[in-house]
Every structure is written in structure tokens, then in C-alpha cells.
């Protein structure tokens, strides 16, 4: 694959720590100089992305800066993947790479991997390996020393943690009843299931609410109850979804609250456009919501793609615009009307659609000197409607 038109961006944790000593001592003998130079360069590029806000860079520029051919870069990248220093993701048909940087292991964790330890010893020799063992040894204290350090349990009682880890059922019950307008019954088993998911999987109140709404049933005696089996599988499905959420949906996207209200600098518009182009519609809306999409939301996006034949970047712009006009709701009637207009007026370029939407509630002067005002879009009005003033 030629890397001339390929772009990449990098993801790393906010508390990422690049231990250069460990990288040079432990990893370099395994993967070689090219791979380590590539890793360090990606770490530096990640810092630049954080500072500048520019997500995508040319892969061609990266390989040139490393003085590596495309094939040599691929080999270096593969070695880094093999030893767990990076993960690579690729967006099909969009020529976009995403690199997730991973921290190097500590010495003890590194040598606990038998393959790593044997390969390191083979490459640097037994004498140098023993020298590293001495250098990284944790215990430099005389044998007569006794460890008198207090443990966590000695200093903190269960009572200290009870308030922290106790789930707020009162707030949950209040929210559920307020939103459903019914008194919802929670059995003892359901409460235990909720507490288990709260403590074990660190689910937030809003996430638990999300699962409960899908698990409330109406019994034969007209009582609204949380069904244990439905909630159990809803929790499981939700956890699986969260575990399988693509890295791309976790990336911070560029959005601007003034996008459709004010005149923005072209650089600001380009930043937003880059997010429209870099993510598919499901990933883009997931990045906005910070939670998985519902089946209905997936169906709306699927219709925009397959029935109206719209590209993801156009759909992302439509979603962004519609959310500002429908109070943050993904309204399918509104979006489908907009999709009809996009196709009828051939507004299939981001710049053209943005110009059209950005002028849909502004005053213009027509060619014959008459003033017209395009109506602010609502979910009940076709996007084409105009009104004389």
C-alpha cells in the first residue's frame, strides 16, 4: 500500500509515561533501532496533536522524518505491535491509520514474560542480562531489615469505604419514576444485581439507568417492575458493547457551538470538517453521546446511508446541524426531510451543504432586489420552505 495519501492519528492515555530507560534496556534489543525510533517519534507526534488539535498527519511525512521506506516502517510497526508497545487500527476504504500507544512494561513484568526474558537474554548475553537484573533489583536493603509498612486494610476500615461504594438507590429510583411517570418496583435480587455491576464494572448511575429503562415490564396485575433476567442480559450486552466500542468512538472530536450561528474563521471550520471526514456516522454520533447507539439510532443512520445514499461526512454534518435544531435529539423525520433536500439540490459536498444550512435562517437579497428570509428549520418543516418578508 502506498502511503502518499494515507493519514494517521495517535491515541494515548492522559497519564501516559514513556520510560526511555526501560525502552532502551529491554525493548530495543528485541525490536531494533528502527522500531524504537518509530515508537519515540509517535510519542512526540502524539504530544503535538494534543497541543495543536490537528488530528491527522501524513504517513508519508512520518516515514520521511524517520528516513524509512514504507516497507521498513511496516516492519518496525509490526515489531512494536508484537511486543505490546502499540496497537494499530485501520479504517477500511478511507486510508486512515490510528495508532494507540502503550506504556512499556516494568522490568519485573517484562521478565515475567518467558518469551521476552529468553529473547532478551539471547540477544544481550547472560552477563549483560544479570547486570540488568542487579540494576533493576527492587530490594537493596540489608537482610536484617524488617518491613514495618502499614497495609491499606490496617489504615482504612470497611466503614470508611461504605459511603464511597454504596450505590445511591434513592437517586436511581427518583430518576426512574420521574422519567417513566410510574412507580417501578425493584426486587431484592435486582438491587443486588445493580450493586454488583456498580461495584464490579464501575458503571455510572446514568449507565445503570440506561439499562433499567430497557428492562422494565408491565405485569399481569398492572405493576411496573424491573425484570431480573432482562436486566441481567441488558447489563451483559451493554458491557460487551462498551468493551467492543471502537477506539475511534473514544477520540475527542472537534465541535463548535457557534458553527451554525456565527461566522467562524475558516481554520475553525476546517477543524470541524476534519472530524466529519475522519469518522463514520456511527462513530461520530457515539463520540458525541459517549455511550453506545440505540437500535433506533443505528436504524436512522443506516437509512441515511443505504436509502438516501449519503456519505458519512455529509451525515455527520447533518447530525451536528439537526442536534442544534431539535434540542439535542436525533429526530428521524427532521433528518429524512433534510436528506431529501440534500439529494434534490445535489448538496453532496461538505462546503456546499454547510453554506446552504448556514444560510437557512439568515436574510438574503435576491437577484431582483427583493428580500427573502428562509425559515428556521424545525422538525415539522421541509428544509426547502421559504417565506417572503
Order of alpha helices (4+ residues) and beta strands (2+ residues): beta-alpha-alpha-beta-alpha-alpha-beta-beta-alpha-alpha-alpha-alpha-alpha-alpha-beta-alpha-alpha-beta-beta-alpha-alpha-alpha-alpha-alpha-alpha-alpha-beta-beta-beta
